[in-house]
């Protein structure tokens, strides 16, 4: 859901532009608000809009809780929680930039330049149906409940290529030293290695008369059965109870997880459940 932006709110957004442009994205340990049992939840983004909170212009994310990590928190499923970022503070713009970065929008310095255009961006993000991991906890005053966006688990991708179904062989992968690229929109399956060229060996007879050519075929050495996983690799993962082909789009070494593209979905899976596919 989004809202129509009033002239009064547009004026407040214009006043907040300079401070917003100078803000740096916040660290990943900050918080934001509403009242459900404290805990960790899976939630989908159902609202993103400009709004007013008291006298302040804000950006508001609304999440609908779809699952709880622990049974005591299951009563929260179906409830809505909100994150309200105050654009009049030094911290608010930093937190906004941090969270938008998690949704794949790394450069939002001009977010307040044209509120109507940004409203269209909000609609676009909502249309990607983000599924997130959030944490909810009461603040130190026991009066205000904070909501952390911990991770984005899935997003639709309208430009995603559908992974081609081919006969493949599963091979184990090792933990990557580092990711080599930032995106895999145009990921293609890697080609099998070309055979080594044949080498011609010339040999003379004892009298030096005439030569005889012999062809020695250089044996191909098999690639190591284990190699580092890379961005754009085609892999097999378990998704909704089925083994499916996917494209690697990012790798989190610290968490031992891999974000992959499955059709038009982006999904995070444990590294140990990722198998490299080779034709």
HELIX and SHEET records of a PDB file:
HELIX    1   1 UNK A    7  UNK A   22  1                                  16    
HELIX    2   2 UNK A   71  UNK A   76  5                                   6    
HELIX    3   3 UNK A   90  UNK A  102  1                                  13    
HELIX    4   4 UNK A  115  UNK A  127  1                                  13    
HELIX    5   5 UNK A  271  UNK A  273  5                                   3    
SHEET    1   A 5 UNK A  80  UNK A  86  0                                        
SHEET    2   A 5 UNK A  56  UNK A  68 -1                                        
SHEET    3   A 5 UNK A  39  UNK A  53 -1                                        
SHEET    4   A 5 UNK A 131  UNK A 138 -1                                        
SHEET    5   A 5 UNK A 145  UNK A 154 -1                                        
SHEET    1   B 6 UNK A 169  UNK A 171  0                                        
SHEET    2   B 6 UNK A 275  UNK A 278 -1                                        
SHEET    3   B 6 UNK A 234  UNK A 239 -1                                        
SHEET    4   B 6 UNK A 242  UNK A 252 -1                                        
SHEET    5   B 6 UNK A 257  UNK A 262 -1                                        
SHEET    6   B 6 UNK A 265  UNK A 270 -1                                        
SHEET    1   C 2 UNK A 173  UNK A 174  0                                        
SHEET    2   C 2 UNK A 227  UNK A 228  1                                        
SHEET    1   D 2 UNK A 199  UNK A 204  0                                        
SHEET    2   D 2 UNK A 211  UNK A 216 -1                                        
END                                                                             
